[in-house]
Amino acid sequence: MRKSFVLIIGILCSLNVFSQDSVTNITADTSISPPVVTRPPVTKPRVIRKDSATLVADSIALADSLRKRDSIIILTKITQPGISLFRQQGDTSFLLINPFFRFTDPMRYSITIKKWQGKEAIFYSMVALLIFFALIKNAFSRYMADLFKTYFRTAVNQKQAKEQLLQSPLPSLLLNVFFVLSIGMFLALLLQYFRLGLDFNFWWLFFYCVLGLVAIYIVKFVSLKFFGWIFQVSDSTDAYIFVVFATNKVIGMVLLPFLVLLVFTYGLIYQAAMSLSIMVVCALLVYRFFLSFVSIRGQIHIGFIHFILYLLAFEIIPLLLINKLLFSFLGETS
């Protein structure tokens, strides 16, 4: 029994060894080798080296292309007298260029370029004119009072007041200078009000007006003195000269507040001041003609018709001719 047990164990061990060999052979015979996968060779990126000159040229070319693109997208177009922010209505070609503008009916805005112009020079000139008048009034207050009394016929003794005025040449000269300066500024403002002489500077207009006034009254004074000496009527011509220059002094003083309004105001106040100042000057000139006729009639036997003819020939017609020449010349240059 022990032999049979050993035999059985030996048979079982032999069978186990046989089974392992058979499996091993079958597996070795029936095994399939895996496919070989071929990978493409890895290529390194080609590095192109450029020198500094090439890099600068490339950057310049890129900047030029960007500038050209920006110049195409720009929509502003400078026009006169304003600046148009967009193109004209109906021009939608820029919508295809600039992606930020997608509206189909753009509005057109225009702005006016305004230039600031100060009034410091004319301000200081007006201050100087006011100071000049204040000095004359404070220094010669008696002369100013006699002048208004004589001119408006409020003094009892007209002859005595007139003699006192004639004996004061210095205040008379200063007031004549003040008249030339004030009426010269008024005429310059008047020319600008009627849009004449715009090509000239204001101070050149003022200078030309002052020169014209000085020339006119010097010629008038010399002519009246000459005709008075020729026709032996020196007293009458002297009385007429006194009335003329007294009227000028009063006009210069009356225009001073109007000048302040004309220089520093605008709009309705400016127009009202200009109209009122013209009316005041015309009224004083008419009063001068009346006062001249009253003064001369007591010394010379002259009729009213003859005096009107004198005014037309020596006062109004020359003034109209000068006015026409001045307006035509300044109208061509403006």
C-alpha positions as CSV (number, residue, x, y, z in Angstrom):
1,M,0.0,0.0,0.0
2,R,2.9,2.2,0.7
3,K,4.2,1.4,-2.8
4,S,0.9,2.1,-4.4
5,F,0.8,5.5,-2.6
6,V,4.2,6.4,-3.7
7,L,3.4,5.3,-7.3
8,I,0.3,7.5,-7.3
9,I,2.3,10.5,-6.1
10,G,4.9,9.8,-8.7
11,I,2.3,9.6,-11.5
12,L,0.7,12.9,-10.3
13,C,4.0,14.7,-10.3
14,S,4.9,13.5,-13.8
15,L,1.5,14.7,-15.1
16,N,2.0,18.1,-13.6
17,V,5.4,18.4,-15.2
18,F,4.0,17.4,-18.6
19,S,1.1,19.9,-18.4
20,Q,3.5,22.8,-17.7
21,D,5.7,21.9,-20.7
22,S,2.7,21.6,-23.0
23,V,1.3,25.0,-22.0
24,T,4.6,26.6,-22.4
25,N,5.1,25.2,-25.9
26,I,1.6,26.2,-27.0
27,T,2.1,29.7,-25.7
28,A,5.4,30.0,-27.3
29,D,4.0,28.8,-30.6
30,T,0.8,30.8,-30.7
31,S,2.2,34.2,-29.5
32,I,1.9,37.2,-31.9
33,S,4.5,40.0,-31.8
34,P,3.1,43.6,-31.4
35,P,3.3,46.0,-34.4
36,V,6.2,48.3,-34.5
37,V,5.0,52.0,-34.5
38,T,7.4,54.4,-36.3
39,R,7.4,58.0,-35.1
40,P,8.3,60.9,-37.4
41,P,11.5,62.6,-36.5
42,V,11.2,65.6,-34.3
43,T,12.4,68.7,-36.2
44,K,13.5,71.7,-34.2
45,P,12.1,75.2,-35.2
46,R,14.4,77.1,-37.4
47,V,15.7,80.2,-35.7
48,I,16.3,83.1,-38.1
49,R,18.7,85.5,-36.7
50,K,18.4,89.1,-37.7
51,D,20.8,91.9,-37.1
52,S,19.8,95.2,-35.4
53,A,19.5,97.0,-38.8
54,T,16.9,94.5,-40.1
55,L,14.9,94.8,-36.8
56,V,14.9,98.6,-37.1
57,A,13.7,98.4,-40.7
58,D,10.9,96.0,-39.8
59,S,9.8,98.3,-36.9
60,I,9.7,101.3,-39.2
61,A,7.7,99.4,-41.8
62,L,5.2,98.4,-39.1
63,A,4.9,102.0,-37.9
64,D,4.3,103.2,-41.4
65,S,1.5,100.6,-42.0
66,L,-0.1,101.6,-38.7
67,R,0.1,105.3,-39.5
68,K,-1.5,104.7,-42.9
69,R,-4.3,102.7,-41.3
70,D,-4.9,105.4,-38.7
71,S,-5.0,108.1,-41.4
72,I,-7.7,106.2,-43.2
73,I,-9.8,105.8,-40.0
74,I,-9.5,109.5,-39.1
75,L,-12.9,111.2,-39.7
76,T,-12.1,114.8,-38.8
77,K,-12.0,117.3,-41.6
78,I,-11.0,120.9,-40.9
79,T,-13.1,123.4,-42.7
80,Q,-13.6,127.2,-42.5
81,P,-14.9,128.9,-40.5
82,G,-15.5,125.9,-38.2
83,I,-14.2,122.3,-37.7
84,S,-16.4,119.5,-39.0
85,L,-16.2,116.5,-36.7
86,F,-17.7,114.0,-39.2
87,R,-18.1,113.7,-42.9
88,Q,-21.0,115.1,-44.8
89,Q,-24.3,113.3,-44.5
90,G,-24.7,110.5,-47.1
91,D,-21.1,109.6,-47.1
92,T,-21.0,106.2,-45.5
93,S,-17.7,104.9,-46.9
94,F,-16.0,105.4,-43.6
95,L,-18.4,102.9,-42.0
96,L,-16.6,100.1,-43.7
97,I,-13.2,101.4,-42.6
98,N,-13.8,102.1,-38.9
99,P,-15.6,99.3,-37.0
100,F,-16.4,101.6,-34.1
101,F,-18.9,103.8,-36.1
102,R,-21.9,101.7,-37.1
103,F,-24.6,104.4,-37.3
104,T,-26.0,105.3,-40.8
105,D,-27.1,108.9,-40.2
106,P,-24.2,110.8,-38.5
107,M,-24.8,114.3,-37.2
108,R,-22.6,117.1,-38.2
109,Y,-21.2,119.4,-35.5
110,S,-19.3,122.5,-36.1
111,I,-17.4,124.7,-33.7
112,T,-16.1,128.2,-34.2
113,I,-12.5,129.0,-33.3
114,K,-12.7,132.0,-31.0
115,K,-9.7,134.2,-30.4
116,W,-9.5,136.0,-27.1
117,Q,-8.9,139.7,-27.4
118,G,-8.4,141.8,-24.3
119,K,-9.3,145.4,-23.8
120,E,-6.4,146.4,-21.6
121,A,-5.1,149.1,-23.9
122,I,-8.4,150.8,-24.5
123,F,-9.2,150.4,-20.7
124,Y,-6.0,152.3,-19.8
125,S,-6.6,154.9,-22.5
126,M,-10.1,155.6,-21.1
127,V,-8.7,155.8,-17.6
128,A,-6.1,158.3,-18.9
129,L,-8.7,160.3,-20.6
130,L,-10.9,160.5,-17.5
131,I,-7.8,161.5,-15.4
132,F,-7.0,164.2,-17.9
133,F,-10.5,165.6,-17.8
134,A,-10.5,165.5,-14.0
135,L,-7.2,167.4,-13.8
136,I,-8.6,170.1,-16.1
137,K,-11.8,170.4,-14.1
138,N,-10.1,170.6,-10.7
139,A,-7.4,173.0,-11.9
140,F,-9.7,175.3,-13.9
141,S,-13.1,174.9,-12.3
142,R,-13.9,178.7,-12.7
143,Y,-13.2,178.4,-16.5
144,M,-15.5,175.4,-16.8
145,A,-18.3,177.2,-15.0
146,D,-18.0,180.4,-17.2
147,L,-17.9,178.2,-20.3
148,F,-21.2,176.6,-19.6
149,K,-22.8,179.8,-18.5
150,T,-21.7,181.6,-21.7
151,Y,-22.5,178.8,-24.0
152,F,-26.0,178.1,-22.7
153,R,-26.7,181.8,-22.2
154,T,-27.3,181.5,-18.4
155,A,-24.9,184.3,-17.4
156,V,-26.2,187.8,-16.9
157,N,-23.2,189.6,-18.3
158,Q,-22.3,187.6,-21.4
159,K,-19.6,190.0,-22.5
160,Q,-17.7,189.9,-19.2
161,A,-17.8,186.1,-19.0
162,K,-16.6,185.9,-22.6
163,E,-13.7,188.2,-21.9
164,Q,-12.7,186.0,-18.9
165,L,-12.7,183.0,-21.1
166,L,-10.6,184.6,-23.8
167,Q,-8.0,185.7,-21.1
168,S,-7.4,182.0,-20.1
169,P,-5.6,180.4,-23.1
170,L,-4.2,177.4,-21.2
171,P,-7.5,175.8,-20.1
172,S,-8.9,176.6,-23.6
173,L,-5.9,174.7,-25.2
174,L,-6.2,171.8,-22.9
175,L,-10.0,171.4,-23.5
176,N,-9.3,171.6,-27.3
177,V,-6.8,168.8,-26.9
178,F,-9.4,166.8,-24.8
179,F,-12.0,167.4,-27.5
180,V,-9.7,166.1,-30.3
181,L,-8.9,162.9,-28.2
182,S,-12.5,162.2,-27.2
183,I,-14.1,162.9,-30.6
184,G,-11.3,160.9,-32.3
185,M,-12.1,157.9,-30.2
186,F,-15.8,158.4,-30.8
187,L,-15.3,158.5,-34.6
188,A,-13.1,155.3,-34.5
189,L,-15.9,153.5,-32.6
190,L,-18.5,154.9,-35.0
191,L,-16.5,153.6,-38.0
192,Q,-16.4,150.1,-36.4
193,Y,-20.1,150.3,-35.7
194,F,-20.8,150.8,-39.4
195,R,-18.4,148.0,-40.3
196,L,-15.9,150.4,-42.0
197,G,-12.1,150.2,-41.9
198,L,-12.1,146.7,-40.5
199,D,-8.7,146.0,-42.2
200,F,-7.2,148.7,-40.0
201,N,-6.3,148.4,-36.3
202,F,-8.5,150.4,-33.9
203,W,-5.5,152.6,-32.8
204,W,-4.6,153.4,-36.4
205,L,-8.2,154.5,-37.0
206,F,-8.0,156.6,-33.8
207,F,-4.7,158.2,-35.0
208,Y,-6.1,159.0,-38.4
209,C,-9.3,160.5,-36.9
210,V,-7.2,162.7,-34.6
211,L,-5.0,163.9,-37.5
212,G,-8.1,164.6,-39.6
213,L,-9.7,166.6,-36.9
214,V,-6.6,168.6,-36.3
215,A,-6.1,169.4,-40.0
216,I,-9.8,170.4,-40.5
217,Y,-9.9,172.8,-37.6
218,I,-6.5,174.3,-38.3
219,V,-7.6,175.0,-41.9
220,K,-11.0,176.4,-40.7
221,F,-9.3,178.7,-38.1
222,V,-6.8,180.1,-40.6
223,S,-9.5,180.5,-43.2
224,L,-11.9,182.4,-40.9
225,K,-9.1,184.6,-39.7
226,F,-8.0,185.4,-43.3
227,F,-11.6,186.2,-44.5
228,G,-12.2,188.3,-41.4
229,W,-9.1,190.3,-42.2
230,I,-9.9,190.6,-45.9
231,F,-13.5,191.8,-45.4
232,Q,-12.8,193.9,-42.3
233,V,-15.1,191.8,-40.1
234,S,-12.6,190.4,-37.7
235,D,-14.9,190.9,-34.7
236,S,-17.6,188.8,-36.3
237,T,-15.2,186.0,-37.4
238,D,-13.8,186.0,-33.9
239,A,-17.2,185.6,-32.4
240,Y,-18.0,182.8,-34.8
241,I,-14.6,181.1,-33.9
242,F,-15.4,181.4,-30.2
243,V,-18.8,179.7,-30.7
244,V,-17.3,176.9,-32.8
245,F,-14.6,176.0,-30.3
246,A,-16.9,176.4,-27.3
247,T,-19.2,173.9,-28.9
248,N,-16.3,171.5,-29.5
249,K,-15.3,171.8,-25.8
250,V,-18.9,171.0,-24.7
251,I,-19.1,168.1,-27.2
252,G,-15.9,166.6,-25.8
253,M,-17.2,166.7,-22.3
254,V,-20.7,165.5,-23.1
255,L,-19.3,162.5,-25.0
256,L,-17.2,161.2,-22.2
257,P,-19.9,159.1,-20.4
258,F,-21.0,157.8,-23.8
259,L,-17.5,156.7,-24.6
260,V,-17.3,154.6,-21.4
261,L,-20.6,152.9,-22.4
262,L,-19.4,152.3,-26.0
263,V,-16.1,150.8,-25.0
264,F,-17.3,148.4,-22.2
265,T,-20.8,147.4,-23.2
266,Y,-22.4,145.4,-26.0
267,G,-25.8,144.4,-27.3
268,L,-28.8,146.6,-26.7
269,I,-26.9,148.9,-24.3
270,Y,-24.2,149.5,-26.9
271,Q,-26.7,150.3,-29.6
272,A,-28.7,152.6,-27.4
273,A,-25.6,154.5,-26.3
274,M,-24.4,154.8,-29.9
275,S,-27.8,156.1,-31.1
276,L,-28.1,158.5,-28.2
277,S,-24.6,159.9,-28.6
278,I,-25.2,160.6,-32.3
279,M,-28.4,162.4,-31.5
280,V,-26.6,164.5,-28.8
281,V,-23.8,165.5,-31.2
282,C,-26.3,166.5,-33.9
283,A,-28.3,168.5,-31.4
284,L,-25.2,170.4,-30.2
285,L,-24.2,171.1,-33.8
286,V,-27.7,172.5,-34.6
287,Y,-27.5,174.6,-31.5
288,R,-24.1,175.8,-32.6
289,F,-25.5,177.0,-35.9
290,F,-28.3,178.9,-34.1
291,L,-25.9,180.4,-31.6
292,S,-23.6,181.5,-34.4
293,F,-26.4,183.2,-36.3
294,V,-27.5,185.0,-33.1
295,S,-23.9,186.2,-32.3
296,I,-23.1,187.4,-35.9
297,R,-26.5,189.1,-36.5
298,G,-25.8,191.6,-33.8
299,Q,-22.6,192.7,-35.5
300,I,-23.3,192.2,-39.3
301,H,-26.5,192.9,-41.1
302,I,-27.0,189.4,-42.6
303,G,-30.2,187.7,-43.5
304,F,-31.2,184.2,-42.5
305,I,-31.0,183.0,-46.2
306,H,-27.4,184.2,-46.5
307,F,-26.5,182.5,-43.3
308,I,-28.0,179.2,-44.6
309,L,-26.1,179.6,-47.8
310,Y,-22.9,180.1,-45.8
311,L,-23.6,177.0,-43.8
312,L,-24.3,174.9,-46.9
313,A,-21.2,176.2,-48.7
314,F,-18.6,176.1,-45.9
315,E,-20.0,173.7,-43.3
316,I,-22.3,171.1,-44.6
317,I,-21.1,170.4,-48.2
318,P,-17.4,170.0,-47.2
319,L,-18.4,167.7,-44.4
320,L,-20.6,165.6,-46.8
321,L,-17.7,165.4,-49.3
322,I,-15.3,164.3,-46.6
323,N,-17.8,161.8,-45.3
324,K,-18.4,160.3,-48.8
325,L,-14.7,160.0,-49.6
326,L,-14.1,158.4,-46.2
327,F,-16.9,155.9,-46.6
328,S,-15.9,155.0,-50.1
329,F,-12.2,154.5,-49.2
330,L,-12.9,152.5,-46.0
331,G,-15.6,150.5,-47.8
332,E,-13.1,149.4,-50.4
333,T,-10.5,148.4,-47.9
334,S,-12.9,146.6,-45.5
